[in-house]
């Protein structure tokens, strides 16, 4: 991040906007457009610098805040019971994928649970890819902490 040459105040401004507006879990074009719009009124020079970032620089900025601003857990309307979370945690521990390979795994789990746990399969299939990634990360983290 240092080679983007944001001052500490500029960095804090961007980080605060990303946190308050949940920009870290948006797509990259939406991230850039919303951040530019939010900066435009109060920090026009910074908004202009953001718009002039090259693709590689924007990628760096986006992924920096993407990793530090997880989507809120309450964004998931489905409530999982304790038994459902235990089953999911065991399934996730049995197939410890890196997060970028998790989305196809969701479909495997839906199929696996379809017959004996149809409600769990329904809840899983209703999750977006991002929400399932977040659930997977939380279950794996919980499993590591419990071990």
C-alpha positions in Angstrom: 0.0 0.0 0.0 2.9 2.4 0.7 3.8 2.8 -3.0 0.3 4.2 -3.7 1.6 7.1 -1.6 -1.5 7.9 0.4 -0.9 10.1 3.4 -1.9 8.6 6.8 -5.0 10.9 6.8 -5.9 9.8 3.3 -5.5 6.2 4.2 -7.7 6.6 7.3 -10.3 8.4 5.3 -10.5 5.6 2.7 -10.4 2.9 5.4 -13.2 4.6 7.4 -15.4 4.9 4.3 -14.8 1.3 3.3 -15.7 0.2 6.9 -18.8 2.4 7.3 -20.2 1.7 3.8 -19.2 -2.0 3.5 -17.2 -1.3 0.4 -14.9 -4.3 1.1 -17.4 -6.8 0.0 -18.6 -5.1 -3.2 -17.3 -5.9 -6.7 -14.3 -3.9 -7.9 -16.2 -1.6 -10.3 -18.8 -0.8 -7.6 -16.0 -0.4 -5.0 -14.3 2.2 -7.2 -17.5 4.0 -8.2 -18.9 4.3 -4.7 -15.6 5.2 -3.1 -15.1 7.9 -5.7 -18.6 9.2 -5.1 -18.1 9.3 -1.3 -14.8 11.1 -1.6 -16.0 13.6 -4.2 -17.8 16.0 -1.9 -15.4 16.2 1.0 -12.1 15.2 -0.6 -12.2 16.0 -4.3 -8.4 15.8 -4.7 -8.4 12.3 -3.3 -11.4 11.3 -5.4 -9.5 12.5 -8.5 -6.4 10.5 -7.5 -8.6 7.4 -7.1 -10.0 7.8 -10.5 -6.6 8.1 -12.0 -5.2 4.9 -10.5 -3.9 2.4 -13.0 -5.5 -1.1 -13.0 -2.7 -2.7 -10.9 -2.9 0.1 -8.3 -6.6 -0.2 -8.1 -6.3 -4.0 -7.7 -3.9 -3.5 -4.8 -6.2 -1.0 -3.1 -9.3 -3.1 -3.7 -7.8 -6.3 -2.4 -6.3 -4.6 0.6 -9.7 -3.4 1.8 -11.4 -6.5 0.5 -9.5 -8.6 3.0 -10.0 -6.2 5.9 -13.7 -5.6 5.5 -15.6 -8.9 5.7 -19.3 -8.8 5.0 -21.3 -8.5 8.1 -22.4 -11.9 9.4 -25.9 -10.6 10.0 -26.2 -10.1 6.2 -27.1 -13.8 6.1 -30.8 -14.1 6.7 -30.7 -17.8 7.2 -30.3 -19.0 10.8 -28.5 -22.2 11.2 -29.2 -24.4 14.2 -26.4 -25.7 16.4 -26.7 -29.2 14.8 -26.6 -27.7 11.3 -23.5 -25.7 12.2 -21.8 -28.8 13.7 -22.6 -30.8 10.5 -21.3 -28.0 8.3 -18.1 -27.6 10.4 -17.4 -31.3 10.2 -17.9 -31.2 6.4 -15.7 -28.1 6.0 -13.0 -29.7 8.2 -13.1 -32.9 6.1 -12.4 -30.9 2.9 -10.2 -27.9 3.9 -10.1 -25.9 0.7 -8.6 -22.5 0.2 -11.3 -19.9 0.1 -11.1 -19.3 -3.6 -12.1 -23.0 -4.2 -15.0 -23.0 -1.8 -17.9 -21.9 -4.0 -18.1 -25.2 -6.0 -17.9 -27.0 -2.7 -21.2 -25.4 -1.7 -23.0 -27.3 -4.4 -21.5 -30.6 -3.2 -22.7 -29.9 0.3 -26.2 -29.1 -0.9 -26.3 -32.4 -2.7 -24.9 -34.2 0.2 -27.4 -32.8 2.7 -30.4 -32.9 0.3 -31.8 -36.2 1.4 -31.3 -36.3 5.2 -31.1 -32.6 6.0 -33.3 -30.9 3.3 -33.8 -27.7 5.3 -30.0 -27.4 5.7 -29.6 -28.0 2.0 -32.2 -25.3 1.2 -30.4 -22.8 3.5 -27.1 -23.5 1.9 -28.4 -23.2 -1.7 -29.9 -19.9 -0.8 -26.5 -18.4 0.3 -24.6 -16.3 -2.2 -21.1 -17.2 -3.0 -19.7 -14.5 -0.8 -21.9 -15.5 2.1 -20.9 -19.1 1.8 -17.2 -18.2 1.7 -17.7 -16.2 4.9 -19.6 -19.1 6.6 -16.8 -21.5 5.5 -14.1 -19.2 6.9 -15.9 -18.8 10.2 -16.5 -22.6 10.5 -12.9 -23.4 9.7 -11.7 -20.7 12.2 -14.0 -22.0 14.9 -12.7 -25.6 14.2 -9.1 -24.4 14.5 -9.8 -22.6 17.8 -11.6 -25.6 19.2 -8.7 -28.0 18.3 
